[in-house]
Amino acid sequence: MIPVTTLGGATDHRAEPARIPPELTGVAVLALHNLAVHRLLPAPADAAMNLVTAAGLTGFARRVGCSDRDLGIRAEDAASGLWTGLAAAAVAAGAVALGAAVPGTRRFFHDQRLSDVGRGRAAYHLAVRIPLATALAEELLFRGALLALFRRRHSRTTAVLCTSLLFGASHVLPTLDHYHGNPASALIDDAARGRRLAVLATTMSTTAAGAAFAWLRLRSRSLLAPVLAHAAINVSAYLAGRRIALGRRTAAP
């Protein structure tokens, strides 16, 4: 209640205006951002928007009271994040390389679209788009700003669960957009059913990945750890997919 003194000297107790919880503001920003980059903006403007939104939401989190430690960007924790991240990156890249080498799982890495990507564009993806506009931007958004905002009013478990589910949900639109050409599209004849299964599988796997990234972030106290692991997974998967696609194109008569 806000006490207000009237002209007659009486005190009028008025209700405080309802405030939107900061974490809900963050979720709303994320939803609008997701629609913008997957439905409105062409490449590479969408990549730039990822970084702009990540920086903006980080600034918002600091403004409502989140510290650098809460956000995982404290300089003192960088060394811990570096070593934890390098170890996680090595494991992740090794797992991707193994999956791409085993005949039973190799087909899941084949993406025909990558065979038509030139060296210059591939270099852009490997040096800029994946490590900066994807791994860095998404970790700032999900394991940085959103995780910090949720932890202000909720338990650590709830914060990790919510941000991981949001991370999974953010991959629905790109999964639908890139379904054709994706290796999963060749496994099911019914395209509508295939899309539903692809969305379900992608959402579940990215939610699990989000939880693992959050664990790295909280264990190391630094956002650098999940950034390195995230970048290693995406870069190694891109390289594996490109190698397989180019190999099949060369082998084709």
C-alpha positions in Angstrom: 0.0 0.0 0.0 1.2 3.6 -0.8 0.1 6.2 1.8 -1.1 9.4 0.1 -2.0 12.5 2.1 -5.1 14.3 0.7 -5.9 18.0 0.8 -8.0 17.6 4.0 -5.0 15.9 5.8 -6.4 12.4 5.7 -4.3 9.5 4.7 -5.5 7.5 1.7 -3.9 4.1 1.4 -3.7 3.1 -2.2 -2.6 -0.2 -3.6 0.8 -0.3 -5.2 0.8 -0.8 -9.0 1.4 -4.4 -9.9 5.0 -5.0 -11.0 5.9 -7.5 -13.7 8.5 -10.0 -12.3 11.8 -9.4 -14.1 12.1 -13.0 -15.2 8.8 -12.8 -17.0 10.0 -9.7 -18.8 13.1 -11.7 -19.8 10.8 -14.5 -21.2 8.8 -12.0 -23.2 11.9 -10.5 -24.7 13.1 -13.9 -25.6 9.8 -14.9 -27.3 9.8 -11.7 -29.4 13.4 -12.2 -30.3 12.8 -15.8 -31.3 10.0 -14.7 -33.7 12.1 -11.9 -35.1 15.2 -13.9 -36.0 13.2 -16.8 -37.4 10.4 -15.1 -39.1 11.4 -11.5 -39.9 15.2 -11.0 -40.2 17.3 -12.5 -43.0 20.9 -13.7 -42.5 23.2 -12.2 -41.3 21.0 -9.7 -39.6 19.5 -12.4 -37.5 23.0 -13.2 -36.2 23.6 -9.6 -35.2 20.2 -9.5 -33.5 21.3 -12.5 -31.4 24.2 -10.5 -30.0 22.2 -7.3 -29.6 19.4 -9.1 -27.6 22.0 -10.9 -25.5 23.7 -7.6 -24.6 20.4 -5.9 -24.0 19.0 -8.6 -21.7 22.3 -8.7 -19.8 22.0 -5.0 -19.2 18.4 -5.3 -18.1 19.4 -8.1 -15.6 22.1 -5.8 -14.1 19.7 -2.9 -13.9 17.2 -5.0 -11.8 19.9 -6.1 -9.4 21.9 -9.0 -10.8 25.6 -8.8 -10.1 28.4 -9.9 -12.4 28.7 -13.0 -10.2 25.0 -13.7 -10.7 25.5 -13.4 -14.4 28.6 -15.6 -14.5 30.8 -12.8 -16.0 33.0 -12.0 -13.1 36.6 -11.8 -14.1 37.8 -13.7 -11.0 35.9 -16.8 -12.2 37.2 -16.8 -15.7 40.0 -19.2 -15.0 37.7 -21.8 -13.5 35.3 -21.3 -16.5 38.2 -21.7 -18.9 39.5 -25.0 -17.6 36.0 -26.5 -17.0 34.9 -25.4 -20.4 38.0 -26.8 -22.2 37.5 -30.2 -20.5 33.8 -30.2 -21.4 34.6 -29.0 -25.0 37.0 -31.9 -25.5 34.5 -34.4 -24.3 31.7 -32.9 -26.4 33.9 -32.8 -29.6 35.0 -36.3 -29.0 31.5 -37.6 -28.7 30.4 -35.8 -31.9 33.5 -37.2 -33.7 32.7 -40.7 -32.5 29.0 -40.4 -33.5 30.0 -39.2 -37.0 32.5 -42.1 -37.4 30.2 -45.0 -36.3 28.1 -46.2 -39.3 25.0 -46.7 -37.3 24.9 -43.0 -36.3 26.8 -41.3 -39.1 23.6 -40.7 -41.1 22.2 -38.4 -38.4 25.1 -36.0 -39.2 24.5 -35.9 -43.0 23.1 -32.6 -44.0 22.9 -32.2 -47.7 22.7 -28.4 -47.5 26.3 -28.3 -46.3 27.6 -29.7 -49.5 26.7 -26.5 -51.3 28.3 -24.2 -48.8 31.5 -22.6 -50.1 34.7 -22.2 -48.2 34.2 -18.5 -47.4 30.7 -19.1 -46.0 31.9 -22.1 -44.1 34.7 -20.0 -42.6 32.1 -17.4 -41.5 30.0 -20.0 -39.8 32.9 -21.6 -38.0 34.6 -18.3 -37.0 31.7 -16.0 -36.4 28.2 -17.4 -36.5 28.6 -20.5 -34.4 31.0 -19.3 -31.6 29.8 -15.7 -31.3 26.3 -15.3 -32.7 25.1 -18.7 -31.4 27.2 -20.1 -28.5 28.1 -16.8 -26.9 24.8 -15.0 -27.5 22.7 -18.0 -26.4 24.7 -18.6 -23.2 24.5 -14.9 -22.3 20.7 -15.1 -22.8 19.9 -18.4 -21.1 22.7 -19.3 -18.7 23.5 -15.7 -18.0 20.6 -13.2 -17.9 17.6 -15.6 -17.7 19.2 -17.9 -15.2 20.2 -15.0 -13.0 16.7 -13.4 -13.2 15.0 -16.7 -12.3 17.3 -17.4 -9.4 16.4 -14.0 -7.8 12.9 -15.3 -6.9 13.1 -19.1 -7.3 15.3 -22.0 -6.3 18.3 -23.1 -8.3 16.5 -26.2 -9.4 13.5 -24.3 -10.7 15.7 -21.7 -12.4 17.7 -24.4 -14.2 14.5 -26.3 -15.2 12.7 -23.2 -16.5 15.7 -21.9 -18.5 16.4 -25.3 -19.9 12.8 -25.7 -21.1 13.0 -22.3 -22.6 16.2 -23.2 -24.4 14.5 -26.3 -25.8 11.4 -24.3 -26.9 13.6 -21.7 -28.7 14.7 -24.5 -31.2 11.2 -25.3 -32.4 11.0 -22.7 -35.2 14.5 -23.4 -36.6 13.7 -27.1 -36.6 10.6 -26.5 -38.6 12.4 -24.1 -41.0 15.3 -26.5 -41.7 13.4 -29.8 -41.7 13.9 -30.5 -45.3 17.5 -31.3 -45.9 17.9 -32.4 -42.3 18.9 -36.1 -42.1 15.8 -36.9 -40.0 13.5 -35.9 -42.9 14.6 -39.0 -44.9 13.7 -41.4 -42.1 9.9 -40.8 -42.2 7.7 -40.7 -45.3 4.9 -38.7 -43.7 6.3 -35.1 -43.7 3.8 -33.8 -41.1 4.6 -36.7 -38.7 8.2 -36.3 -39.4 8.1 -32.6 -38.4 6.3 -33.4 -35.2 8.9 -36.0 -34.2 11.8 -33.8 -35.2 10.4 -31.0 -33.1 9.9 -33.3 -30.1 13.4 -34.9 -30.4 15.1 -31.5 -30.9 13.2 -29.9 -28.0 14.1 -32.8 -25.7 17.7 -33.0 -26.7 18.3 -29.2 -26.4 16.5 -29.0 -23.1 18.9 -31.7 -21.8 21.8 -29.8 -23.3 20.5 -26.6 -21.6 20.5 -28.4 -18.3 24.1 -29.6 -18.9 25.2 -26.1 -19.8 23.6 -24.7 -16.7 25.4 -27.3 -14.6 28.7 -26.2 -16.1 27.9 -22.6 -15.5 27.0 -23.1 -11.9 29.9 -25.5 -11.1 32.5 -23.2 -12.6 30.7 -20.0 -11.6 31.6 -18.7 -15.0 29.7 -18.4 -18.3 32.9 -19.2 -20.2 32.4 -22.9 -19.4 29.1 -23.4 -21.2 30.2 -21.1 -24.0 33.2 -23.3 -24.8 31.2 -26.5 -24.6 28.3 -25.1 -26.7 30.7 -23.9 -29.4 32.6 -27.2 -29.4 29.4 -29.2 -30.0 28.1 -26.9 -32.8 31.5 -26.5 -34.5 32.3 -30.2 -34.5 28.8 -31.1 -35.7 29.1 -28.6 -38.5 32.5 -30.0 -39.5 31.3 -33.6 -39.4 28.2 -32.8 -41.3 30.1 -30.9 -44.0 32.7 -33.7 -44.3 30.1 -36.4 -44.7 28.0 -34.3 -47.2 31.1 -33.5 -49.3 32.2 -37.1 -49.2 28.9 -38.3 -50.5 28.8 -35.7 -53.2 32.3 -36.8 -54.4 31.3 -40.5 -54.3 28.1 -39.9 -56.3 28.4 -40.9 -60.0 
